Amino acid sequence: MDEIKGLADIKPYLDIEDHSIYLFSGIVALVALVVIVLLWIGISKFLEYKRANKDKFYLEKIKNIDTTNAKQAAYEVTYFGRLITKDQRSSEIYDQLVEILGRYKYKKDVPSFDQQSIALYNLFVQVLNESI
């Protein structure tokens, strides 16, 4: 009988509120958010640096174009100019330059650059120098 009495004396488990899972989940979410933000900032700075280097590369390409071969120069200015123009001023000058350079492309024999073409080309290079 004592055995039965001993079993009757055992009380049920008490419910203890445990909030550690919520605390752990919050910390993991906070750390994940910080990592995502740091990655985002790092990637954006890397892409900005890469874009700046590309712009410098394209600017050097445009500066070093050989204008004695008018046909090849017209194609190169058109190609690299499209890649480097960003602001409104350089875009307007680029559009004018492309219009003028159209007469040097798509033909078998082309004349050398005239003074207007060279002046507009030099202005375009100067504007790109200022913007980069």
GROMACS elastic network, one bead per residue, 0.5 to 0.9 nm:
[ bonds ]
;  ai    aj funct       b0    kb
    1     4     6  0.53039   500
    1     5     6  0.63452   500
    1     6     6  0.86937   500
    2     5     6  0.50124   500
    2     6     6  0.61585   500
    2     7     6  0.87899   500
    3     6     6  0.50881   500
    3     7     6  0.64946   500
    3     8     6  0.88072   500
    4     7     6  0.52124   500
    4     8     6  0.63705   500
    4     9     6  0.88298   500
    5     8     6  0.51153   500
    5     9     6  0.64303   500
    6     9     6  0.51926   500
    6    10     6  0.70081   500
    7    10     6  0.55344   500
    7    11     6  0.89126   500
    8    11     6  0.77787   500
   11    14     6  0.86952   500
   18    21     6  0.74727   500
   18    22     6  0.87908   500
   19    22     6  0.54707   500
   19    23     6  0.64230   500
   19    24     6  0.87676   500
   20    24     6  0.59665   500
   20    25     6  0.84326   500
   21    24     6  0.50789   500
   21    25     6  0.60321   500
   21    26     6  0.85039   500
   22    25     6  0.50576   500
   22    26     6  0.60634   500
   22    27     6  0.86060   500
   23    26     6  0.51328   500
   23    27     6  0.62579   500
   23    28     6  0.86804   500
   24    27     6  0.51804   500
   24    28     6  0.61827   500
   24    29     6  0.85956   500
   25    28     6  0.51432   500
   25    29     6  0.60946   500
   25    30     6  0.85487   500
   26    29     6  0.51100   500
   26    30     6  0.60827   500
   26    31     6  0.85952   500
   27    30     6  0.50635   500
   27    31     6  0.61222   500
   27    32     6  0.85035   500
   28    31     6  0.51738   500
   28    32     6  0.60714   500
   28    33     6  0.85552   500
   29    32     6  0.50569   500
   29    33     6  0.60913   500
   29    34     6  0.86491   500
   30    33     6  0.50754   500
   30    34     6  0.62385   500
   30    35     6  0.86550   500
   31    34     6  0.51178   500
   31    35     6  0.61734   500
   31    36     6  0.86055   500
   32    35     6  0.51128   500
   32    36     6  0.61324   500
   32    37     6  0.86261   500
   33    36     6  0.51126   500
   33    37     6  0.61711   500
   33    38     6  0.85969   500
   34    37     6  0.51637   500
   34    38     6  0.61256   500
   34    39     6  0.85517   500
   35    38     6  0.51359   500
   35    39     6  0.60750   500
   35    40     6  0.85025   500
   36    39     6  0.51087   500
   36    40     6  0.60553   500
   36    41     6  0.86303   500
   37    40     6  0.50143   500
   37    41     6  0.61910   500
   37    42     6  0.85213   500
   38    41     6  0.51670   500
   38    42     6  0.60423   500
   38    43     6  0.85255   500
   39    42     6  0.50003   500
   39    43     6  0.59565   500
   39    44     6  0.84278   500
   40    43     6  0.52491   500
   40    44     6  0.60963   500
   40    45     6  0.85868   500
   41    44     6  0.52096   500
   41    45     6  0.61536   500
   41    46     6  0.85524   500
   42    45     6  0.52452   500
   42    46     6  0.61277   500
   42    47     6  0.86492   500
   43    46     6  0.50281   500
   43    47     6  0.61330   500
   43    48     6  0.85240   500
   44    47     6  0.51408   500
   44    48     6  0.60792   500
   44    49     6  0.85645   500
   45    48     6  0.50108   500
   45    49     6  0.60883   500
   45    50     6  0.84884   500
   46    49     6  0.51028   500
   46    50     6  0.60707   500
   46    51     6  0.85590   500
   47    51     6  0.60242   500
   47    52     6  0.85438   500
   48    51     6  0.50792   500
   48    52     6  0.62090   500
   48    53     6  0.86871   500
   49    52     6  0.51121   500
   49    53     6  0.62761   500
   49    54     6  0.86800   500
   50    53     6  0.51521   500
   50    54     6  0.62355   500
   50    55     6  0.86777   500
   51    54     6  0.50572   500
   51    55     6  0.61758   500
   51    56     6  0.86858   500
   52    55     6  0.50996   500
   52    56     6  0.63050   500
   52    57     6  0.86489   500
   52   132     6  0.79242   500
   53    56     6  0.51107   500
   53    57     6  0.61680   500
   53    58     6  0.86575   500
   54    58     6  0.61107   500
   54    59     6  0.84580   500
   54    84     6  0.84139   500
   55    58     6  0.51111   500
   55    59     6  0.60092   500
   55    60     6  0.85730   500
   55    83     6  0.81108   500
   55    84     6  0.58835   500
   55   132     6  0.73089   500
   56    59     6  0.50163   500
   56    60     6  0.62036   500
   56    61     6  0.86177   500
   56    84     6  0.88995   500
   56   132     6  0.73593   500
   57    60     6  0.52120   500
   57    61     6  0.62869   500
   57    62     6  0.87713   500
   58    62     6  0.61731   500
   58    63     6  0.85665   500
   58    80     6  0.59942   500
   58    81     6  0.79305   500
   58    83     6  0.75127   500
   58    84     6  0.65090   500
   59    62     6  0.51002   500
   59    63     6  0.61071   500
   59    64     6  0.85993   500
   59    80     6  0.79478   500
   59    81     6  0.84586   500
   59    84     6  0.73694   500
   59   125     6  0.77010   500
   59   128     6  0.72134   500
   59   129     6  0.76042   500
   59   132     6  0.85403   500
   60    63     6  0.50398   500
   60    64     6  0.61155   500
   60    65     6  0.87275   500
   61    64     6  0.52878   500
   61    65     6  0.63773   500
   61    76     6  0.84812   500
   61    77     6  0.87826   500
   61    80     6  0.73790   500
   62    65     6  0.54708   500
   62    76     6  0.74760   500
   62    77     6  0.62083   500
   62    80     6  0.65291   500
   62    81     6  0.73858   500
   62   125     6  0.73034   500
   63    66     6  0.87967   500
   63   122     6  0.88203   500
   63   125     6  0.67369   500
   64    67     6  0.89105   500
   65    68     6  0.89872   500
   65    72     6  0.88332   500
   65    73     6  0.61173   500
   65    76     6  0.73191   500
   65    77     6  0.76241   500
   66    69     6  0.63879   500
   66    70     6  0.81150   500
   66    72     6  0.82627   500
   66    73     6  0.62173   500
   67    70     6  0.56111   500
   67    71     6  0.87197   500
   67    72     6  0.82013   500
   67    73     6  0.55510   500
   67    74     6  0.82980   500
   67   112     6  0.80785   500
   67   113     6  0.72654   500
   67   118     6  0.83574   500
   68    71     6  0.89303   500
   68    72     6  0.89992   500
   68    73     6  0.78328   500
   68   112     6  0.67149   500
   68   113     6  0.77141   500
   69    72     6  0.57227   500
   69    73     6  0.60127   500
   69    74     6  0.85663   500
   69   112     6  0.71311   500
   69   113     6  0.86381   500
   70    73     6  0.50521   500
   70    74     6  0.59555   500
   70    75     6  0.86937   500
   70   101     6  0.88343   500
   70   104     6  0.64219   500
   70   105     6  0.84885   500
   70   110     6  0.70689   500
   70   111     6  0.71024   500
   70   112     6  0.53563   500
   70   113     6  0.59599   500
   71    74     6  0.52098   500
   71    75     6  0.65224   500
   71    76     6  0.88214   500
   71   101     6  0.86137   500
   71   104     6  0.52920   500
   71   105     6  0.56118   500
   71   106     6  0.83617   500
   71   107     6  0.83354   500
   71   108     6  0.89023   500
   71   109     6  0.84126   500
   71   110     6  0.66357   500
   71   111     6  0.85438   500
   71   112     6  0.83363   500
   72    75     6  0.52349   500
   72    76     6  0.62186   500
   72    77     6  0.86375   500
   72   104     6  0.87103   500
   72   105     6  0.82045   500
   73    76     6  0.50722   500
   73    77     6  0.59922   500
   73    78     6  0.84066   500
   73   104     6  0.88565   500
   74    77     6  0.53082   500
   74    78     6  0.61253   500
   74    79     6  0.86064   500
   74    98     6  0.81239   500
   74   101     6  0.55848   500
   74   102     6  0.77549   500
   74   104     6  0.63653   500
   74   105     6  0.66601   500
   75    78     6  0.51782   500
   75    79     6  0.61281   500
   75    80     6  0.86586   500
   75   101     6  0.82343   500
   75   104     6  0.86268   500
   75   105     6  0.70830   500
   76    79     6  0.50941   500
   76    80     6  0.59849   500
   76    81     6  0.79538   500
   77    80     6  0.54602   500
   77    81     6  0.54613   500
   77    82     6  0.81861   500
   77    97     6  0.87003   500
   77    98     6  0.82766   500
   77   101     6  0.86639   500
   77   121     6  0.83844   500
   78    81     6  0.52610   500
   78    82     6  0.61373   500
   78    83     6  0.88282   500
   78    94     6  0.80673   500
   78    97     6  0.81911   500
   78    98     6  0.62451   500
   78   101     6  0.79918   500
   79    82     6  0.54519   500
   79    83     6  0.66902   500
   80    83     6  0.50954   500
   80    84     6  0.63106   500
   80    85     6  0.86948   500
   81    84     6  0.52684   500
   81    85     6  0.59717   500
   81    90     6  0.89821   500
   81    91     6  0.88172   500
   81    94     6  0.67493   500
   81   124     6  0.87713   500
   82    85     6  0.57916   500
   82    86     6  0.88842   500
   82    91     6  0.84655   500
   82    94     6  0.77362   500
   83    86     6  0.84586   500
   84    90     6  0.89605   500
   84   128     6  0.80169   500
   85    88     6  0.82578   500
   85    89     6  0.88358   500
   85    90     6  0.57520   500
   85    91     6  0.56869   500
   85    94     6  0.75430   500
   85   128     6  0.76189   500
   86    89     6  0.85818   500
   86    90     6  0.69033   500
   86    91     6  0.68092   500
   86   131     6  0.85753   500
   87    90     6  0.57027   500
   87    91     6  0.62063   500
   87    92     6  0.88096   500
   87   131     6  0.79773   500
   88    91     6  0.50183   500
   88    92     6  0.61522   500
   88    93     6  0.87013   500
   89    92     6  0.52639   500
   89    93     6  0.63849   500
   89    94     6  0.85194   500
   89   127     6  0.77547   500
   90    93     6  0.51582   500
   90    94     6  0.58960   500
   90    95     6  0.85259   500
   90   124     6  0.66494   500
   90   127     6  0.62506   500
   90   128     6  0.67220   500
   90   131     6  0.84545   500
   91    95     6  0.60810   500
   91    96     6  0.86550   500
   92    95     6  0.51570   500
   92    96     6  0.63851   500
   92    97     6  0.86266   500
   93    96     6  0.51224   500
   93    97     6  0.60702   500
   93    98     6  0.85947   500
   93   120     6  0.75246   500
   93   121     6  0.87245   500
   93   123     6  0.79500   500
   93   124     6  0.61565   500
   93   127     6  0.86891   500
   94    98     6  0.60542   500
   94    99     6  0.85506   500
   94   120     6  0.88646   500
   94   121     6  0.86775   500
   94   124     6  0.68230   500
   95    98     6  0.51700   500
   95    99     6  0.62795   500
   95   100     6  0.87775   500
   96    99     6  0.51710   500
   96   100     6  0.63958   500
   96   101     6  0.86443   500
   96   120     6  0.81384   500
   97   100     6  0.51340   500
   97   101     6  0.59673   500
   97   102     6  0.85512   500
   97   117     6  0.72182   500
   97   120     6  0.64301   500
   97   121     6  0.68563   500
   97   124     6  0.80962   500
   98   102     6  0.60795   500
   99   102     6  0.53613   500
   99   103     6  0.79242   500
  100   103     6  0.63563   500
  100   104     6  0.80391   500
  100   116     6  0.86630   500
  100   117     6  0.66715   500
  101   104     6  0.53506   500
  101   105     6  0.68516   500
  101   113     6  0.88395   500
  101   117     6  0.73948   500
  102   105     6  0.53819   500
  102   106     6  0.78119   500
  103   106     6  0.77722   500
  103   107     6  0.80596   500
  103   110     6  0.79155   500
  104   107     6  0.69982   500
  104   109     6  0.85625   500
  104   110     6  0.56508   500
  104   111     6  0.72830   500
  104   112     6  0.82746   500
  104   113     6  0.81626   500
  105   108     6  0.83739   500
  105   110     6  0.76787   500
  107   110     6  0.64452   500
  110   113     6  0.89821   500
  111   114     6  0.83409   500
  113   116     6  0.80761   500
  113   117     6  0.59824   500
  113   118     6  0.64605   500
  114   117     6  0.54650   500
  114   118     6  0.64199   500
  114   119     6  0.87083   500
  115   118     6  0.51562   500
  115   119     6  0.59693   500
  115   120     6  0.85287   500
  116   119     6  0.51170   500
  116   120     6  0.61193   500
  116   121     6  0.84658   500
  117   120     6  0.52295   500
  117   121     6  0.60272   500
  117   122     6  0.85879   500
  118   122     6  0.60962   500
  118   123     6  0.85492   500
  119   122     6  0.51558   500
  119   123     6  0.61923   500
  119   124     6  0.86083   500
  120   124     6  0.60917   500
  120   125     6  0.86494   500
  121   124     6  0.50466   500
  121   125     6  0.63020   500
  121   126     6  0.86553   500
  122   125     6  0.50950   500
  122   126     6  0.61506   500
  122   127     6  0.86584   500
  123   126     6  0.50021   500
  123   127     6  0.61475   500
  123   128     6  0.85649   500
  124   127     6  0.51934   500
  124   128     6  0.62042   500
  124   129     6  0.86233   500
  125   128     6  0.50929   500
  125   129     6  0.61459   500
  125   130     6  0.87545   500
  126   129     6  0.50339   500
  126   130     6  0.64004   500
  126   131     6  0.88050   500
  127   130     6  0.51692   500
  127   131     6  0.62935   500
  127   132     6  0.87628   500
  128   131     6  0.51110   500
  128   132     6  0.61276   500
  129   132     6  0.54863   500
